[in-house]
């Protein structure tokens, strides 16, 4: 099988590529604007912009069977220019889908959505059937793409993974994203960590290798032509608790709280993962508590 991974140089993408090269025998076609790190044994990189038809022609000359679509303007969840933001964030996805449909390619489309941003504030773990809402341009686009994939489900056979808050990845210095990874890096380098928003907010954190395992299960999934799966730990933990855990291992760790709230801030977001456990035969294996103990202990 040939698997196309878009956004292959991103935080999730680089680890996923390494995971697929190690744990599958599939050939990989990688696309991103920046060349990712990969061993090249079974991987081909196609640089370029998904909005460019020449780039798409070259990508599909390798005839991918599976598409794992990660490409997104991560870290730009709010923008002063809607047009500029959507040109970067949404248009590459629309261009990719339009190309597939126009050329009548037969593919399976696995989409990385955002379980951490598409749901309403709730003290109860979210099921996939819960109502979604836009809290940012980023989450609006995720919801829109999910609906678009539903519309063209017969052609694209979509599997949508609503991923919570992944950790255990490399830090991109240009993107302020990944509270666990950034806080760990600050603790190791004796730098002050800035907490933005309410430190008592509760989040669902998921280890990156468990996310990669969910993608592998999604590739193997052969059920209905459209499914959405929550991919998280299923357990909520407050930002304050994360800070306390890091402080236990690094007593010199210091953090500063900017508690200014945004109108669309979500106080509690936890995912119910029972559907993925049952239908994908998937479950997380690493808790954030154990991870911090291993990385800092």
DAKA-V126758 format. One record per run of one state. SS is the DSSP state (H for helix, E for strand, - for the rest). FROM is the first residue (numbers start at 1). LEN is the number of residues. If there is no record, write none. Layout:
ss=SS from=FROM len=LEN
ss=SS from=FROM len=LEN
This chain:
ss=- from=1 len=1
ss=E from=2 len=5
ss=- from=7 len=4
ss=H from=11 len=13
ss=- from=24 len=3
ss=E from=27 len=6
ss=- from=33 len=10
ss=E from=43 len=5
ss=- from=48 len=5
ss=H from=53 len=8
ss=- from=61 len=5
ss=E from=66 len=4
ss=- from=70 len=12
ss=H from=82 len=8
ss=- from=90 len=1
ss=H from=91 len=12
ss=- from=103 len=5
ss=E from=108 len=7
ss=- from=115 len=4
ss=E from=119 len=1
ss=- from=120 len=6
ss=E from=126 len=1
ss=- from=127 len=5
ss=E from=132 len=1
ss=- from=133 len=4
ss=H from=137 len=15
ss=- from=152 len=1
ss=H from=153 len=4
ss=- from=157 len=2
ss=E from=159 len=5
ss=- from=164 len=1
ss=E from=165 len=3
ss=- from=168 len=11
ss=H from=179 len=11
ss=- from=190 len=3
ss=E from=193 len=4
ss=- from=197 len=5
ss=E from=202 len=6
ss=H from=208 len=13
ss=- from=221 len=6
ss=E from=227 len=5
ss=- from=232 len=4
ss=E from=236 len=3
ss=H from=239 len=11
ss=- from=250 len=5
ss=E from=255 len=4
ss=- from=259 len=9
ss=E from=268 len=1
ss=- from=269 len=2
ss=E from=271 len=1
ss=- from=272 len=2
ss=H from=274 len=6
ss=- from=280 len=8
ss=H from=288 len=9
ss=- from=297 len=1
